[in-house]
Structures are given as structure tokens and as C-alpha cells.
Amino acid sequence: MKKVVIIGSSIGGPATGNLLAKKGHTVTIFESHRTPGGYTAGFCRSGFYFESGTFGLEALASVFKVMKDIGVADQIEFVQHKTRWVTEDFDDSPDSYAEFKEMLYSAYPGEKQRLAGFFAEIDKITAAMDGMDKPMPYLYRGIPYLMAILSYLPGALKNAGITKKYWNMTSSEFVGMFFEKGDKLYRLFAGTGYYPDMPAFLIAGALVGVFHDHWTVKGGMQSWADVLADNFQKLGGKLLLDSRVERIITIRRR
């Protein structure tokens, strides 16, 4: 048994704390806020719930495995986000990446050739990401870890090639290969992603992921943090709220 201190009670902290507490370690989580949740915390006003931080997540396969390992998967209901795309040329809520393509082909019939070129390259990047929707190998150990590595490796190798090709190209530069800078489709695609001018290869993950791997929690993200915090304490873990960490003391850099 070891004594472990975790700073912060968002999702990563309590998830780690639960796994360690299940193994019999003595774990304390320090949280500066008055409730657990961190960046996933929400609040209620006049009977309505509001998210105050992140409102969605990706990589559900990995997330769900961790929740199952902790033993709380049946207490959390993940639901898929829907998106609505609104411009002066269309207003639609496509349910899939294929429907998203059709929406744009219909809205911009004169741009079919350039759209086809753009989507052909995006589809190559997407194909290289095949298998990335499985739980990450590091979530396993022993024989399951080796099996996970073997199943993950082909997609990871293809992904590495695409990553190298587009790593030094920004998303707006990539979009500029297919559309005139400043036109409607350029503005649409250059403005879609995780942040402005991200690496070009991330465009595929942003576009396809929003239809296949964009989730939230029924009842709000705060309820997820609450489930983890409650289970952590049932396992004997100590959660200290209103407890801001001011200093971390190290000995020989440890």
C-alpha cells in the first residue's frame, strides 16, 4: 500500500483515485472548488442546469472501459451529441458524415468538383485513423495489452504517415488547396475544428468525429464527476473540497 495525493477532481483525478483505491492504496484528492468536477463542473439556477466548462467528450471507447474497470459504467448514461449547421445557404442537422457531404453538395452544386477533391483527401486521413476508436492500448496490461497493441498498430502506422505529411501545414492552408481564400466553403472548413489553424490532419478528426464520437452525459457532466467522487469515497478515498494546493514539495526532483 502507498499513500497517494491527487490534485484536482475533474474526471482524470477521481478516475485515477478510484482505480488506486480499488487496489488498496490510501488516496487523498485535493480540490480548490467547493464541489468536485473541475472543468466538467456545472451549476443549477432556478431549476435549470448549466454547464460551466466542457460539454462533450470524445474517445468513448477508452472512457467507457475505464468506467467499467472502476465499476460505475451502469451509473452513467452517455448520449451522442447532435449538431445543427446553419448558414445563409442551408439549415440542417445531418446524422452522419455521409449526410453532411450530401448537404454541402446540394447547397453548392457549382462546387461539386472542388468539394469532391477536398473530401477525397479527408477520407484518406479518415482511413488512416481506422481502429483509433478502440480503447487505447495503455488501458490494458499483460496479454490483453499485447493484443490491443497488435490491433491498434496498423492504424497507428498509417496515421503516422498522414501526420507527417500534414504536420507542418495548418488547417487553413490545407483548405486553401481546394477553395479560394475568403469564399463560403473556405470560411466553413477553415473555421471548423478544435482551434484556429490547427495541424491540417486534425480536420478529418474534427469533421468525422462530430458525427461518430461526440458525446455528453445525460443529466449533465457534473453528474459524471459526482458519480466518480461518491464511488471514490465509498472505496475509502478522501476528497478534500475547498482545499487549494499552494505548494508542492519535491525531494531530489521527486
Steps between C-alpha positions, in 0.01 A plus 500: 500500500612854422378845593400696192399864462305617194450868421170583330165321482395528137472159327863389484567555871205304641533231231862445602404521866231234457738261327768549766253471789367174352855364528512590868710817488430795729394784270417864572364740237539875556250727322504880524132536410207426734375217274678230296507527125773744400463582130194274482316676784150640444252695709125548546299822492122526535457129438717492185839332464785681322838369391781733608784324324524224243170366367622200302765233466658272242673160515199337662647150454792585730283699741243222528767238569636705789151550645440125472833425672401734784155339520277801431417451130139413581457827693593730209297534182701641211292649218618609157499869417300624201620794292316764303678674212358842413609743227314719251509202260386213723352412838523129577591242763675216316517174695814374331812609317344372174190718556728795575667454161165479323383816674796692359474349151135607490568848638791569262436313172757714320772392742460123463841448342689693764294342779574156357874573503487628856298205630720249314802621696305516826388141442864390461579650838188338649603160360838538670318549828322164467516317831556817700150462646614204712615535863861620513753216556639655820167429671587130504776289650646156435367299204203739438757782466693310231177418315392864515838612362472257210149616407593867542834492317386491131282809542768674706762444230275634225407791722869579554551540125207738463610689810849549356357618167278766653668580832658823379192612306228697674133422453444826308792419269351157438156644424666756274619215276138444393309825550564867435600685813205696632222317315218324686643149500845625597352683799289196595782247502779729622281590797406142587725326749642494849676837478605750228771385260544160661715237318327406175467127579270582792228629264388145424472417869299815562263448206443127536524492877212741546268241341646181651683577822355812660324419827360653814350367822127480560432719800805715435876461527484588870308178565793302358743669737258440790478127424879468497537706819235298686649167394849619592387581853316166532831331422659684794652788305509846658368796296595838647296786350582870546860381528727690265853364459743789535831318477639161399815398685744280310800305625771432241250602231246243620 
